[in-house]
């Protein structure tokens, strides 16, 4: 495609489900953050906040909606699955969270659950 900027724009625009920066870095074996930021600033690609990362998508709104829908269907509820799956969390950590939540009153528990849901998605409490 000639340049890194053109390559990134093409990959993101033609992608079925958009890309996270780390996915593009792994795919292309070069740093991509600054170039992706420039592409967003120039309006050549779009980015959507997903959990703690940005998903880079097509600038075309209908394509972008389709990319987000495909990404969500592939990954389930976007959230914890990108960081770590429930099966990878040690039992000690799960027990510590249960113990911590047992020390909270109902109002504090709801607040904690709300913060977790905002941070990790609706299925954060599954494990």
MIBA-110577 format. One record per residue (C-alpha): residue in three letters; y, z, x. Coordinates in nm, 3 decimals, always signed. Last residue first. Layout:
BEGIN
ALA Y Z X
...
END
This chain:
BEGIN
UNK -1.522 +3.743 -1.693
UNK -1.367 +3.583 -1.997
UNK -1.036 +3.771 -1.963
UNK -0.847 +3.485 -1.802
UNK -0.946 +3.244 -2.081
UNK -0.592 +3.202 -2.216
UNK -0.446 +3.080 -1.891
UNK -0.417 +3.234 -1.545
UNK -0.060 +3.359 -1.508
UNK +0.055 +3.360 -1.867
UNK -0.279 +3.500 -1.985
UNK -0.275 +3.766 -1.714
UNK +0.078 +3.869 -1.815
UNK -0.029 +3.892 -2.178
UNK -0.340 +4.095 -2.094
UNK -0.126 +4.341 -1.893
UNK +0.121 +4.372 -2.182
UNK -0.162 +4.425 -2.430
UNK -0.317 +4.692 -2.208
UNK +0.022 +4.863 -2.162
UNK +0.067 +4.884 -2.541
UNK -0.287 +5.011 -2.596
UNK -0.267 +5.284 -2.327
UNK -0.373 +5.201 -1.974
UNK -0.636 +5.387 -1.769
UNK -0.919 +5.181 -1.920
UNK -0.741 +4.865 -1.798
UNK -0.770 +4.985 -1.438
UNK -1.137 +5.071 -1.476
UNK -1.214 +4.730 -1.626
UNK -1.016 +4.561 -1.348
UNK -1.197 +4.763 -1.082
UNK -1.535 +4.680 -1.238
UNK -1.458 +4.307 -1.228
UNK -1.349 +4.338 -0.866
UNK -1.668 +4.523 -0.774
UNK -1.880 +4.264 -0.958
UNK -1.751 +3.997 -0.720
UNK -1.564 +3.701 -0.872
UNK -1.737 +3.372 -0.794
UNK -1.912 +3.340 -1.133
UNK -1.576 +3.366 -1.307
UNK -1.456 +3.053 -1.125
UNK -1.180 +3.072 -0.870
UNK -0.837 +2.916 -0.840
UNK -0.864 +2.601 -1.046
UNK -1.099 +2.763 -1.300
UNK -0.851 +3.046 -1.356
UNK -0.612 +2.832 -1.552
UNK -0.647 +2.500 -1.724
UNK -0.873 +2.549 -2.024
UNK -1.167 +2.320 -1.969
UNK -1.147 +2.143 -1.634
UNK -1.243 +1.793 -1.733
UNK -1.095 +1.814 -2.085
UNK -0.773 +1.960 -1.948
UNK -0.743 +1.692 -1.680
UNK -0.810 +1.418 -1.936
UNK -0.542 +1.558 -2.168
UNK -0.293 +1.589 -1.881
UNK -0.357 +1.229 -1.772
UNK -0.323 +1.107 -2.133
UNK +0.010 +1.287 -2.172
UNK +0.129 +1.137 -1.840
UNK +0.026 +0.786 -1.949
UNK +0.229 +0.828 -2.269
UNK +0.529 +0.968 -2.080
UNK +0.539 +0.702 -1.806
UNK +0.644 +0.879 -1.484
UNK +0.275 +0.912 -1.401
UNK +0.144 +1.252 -1.301
UNK +0.163 +1.509 -1.023
UNK +0.008 +1.842 -1.121
UNK +0.217 +2.125 -0.982
UNK +0.058 +2.454 -0.888
UNK +0.055 +2.818 -0.998
UNK -0.095 +2.763 -1.343
UNK -0.016 +2.401 -1.422
UNK +0.349 +2.301 -1.386
UNK +0.385 +1.932 -1.462
UNK +0.509 +1.671 -1.219
UNK +0.649 +1.324 -1.271
UNK +0.642 +1.020 -1.047
UNK +0.900 +0.757 -0.946
UNK +1.195 +0.961 -1.072
UNK +1.365 +0.968 -0.730
UNK +1.349 +1.349 -0.724
UNK +0.979 +1.335 -0.818
UNK +0.906 +1.082 -0.543
UNK +1.100 +1.295 -0.294
UNK +0.896 +1.603 -0.389
UNK +0.575 +1.404 -0.347
UNK +0.686 +1.291 +0.000
UNK +0.769 +1.646 +0.102
UNK +0.434 +1.781 -0.019
UNK +0.208 +1.505 +0.119
UNK +0.067 +1.620 +0.452
UNK -0.200 +1.378 +0.573
UNK -0.578 +1.343 +0.533
UNK -0.543 +1.096 +0.241
UNK -0.798 +1.248 +0.002
UNK -0.763 +1.608 +0.117
UNK -0.383 +1.586 +0.106
UNK -0.398 +1.415 -0.233
UNK -0.618 +1.693 -0.371
UNK -0.394 +1.961 -0.215
UNK -0.089 +1.806 -0.382
UNK -0.252 +1.822 -0.727
UNK -0.339 +1.489 -0.877
UNK -0.313 +1.313 -1.213
UNK -0.605 +1.280 -1.455
UNK -0.710 +0.913 -1.467
UNK -0.500 +0.823 -1.166
UNK -0.319 +0.490 -1.151
UNK +0.029 +0.645 -1.145
UNK -0.067 +0.920 -0.901
UNK -0.251 +0.690 -0.659
UNK +0.021 +0.423 -0.679
UNK +0.307 +0.666 -0.620
UNK +0.120 +0.832 -0.335
UNK +0.050 +0.498 -0.167
UNK +0.408 +0.380 -0.214
UNK +0.542 +0.700 -0.057
UNK +0.284 +0.692 +0.224
UNK +0.391 +0.340 +0.314
UNK +0.228 -0.002 +0.303
UNK +0.000 +0.000 +0.000
END
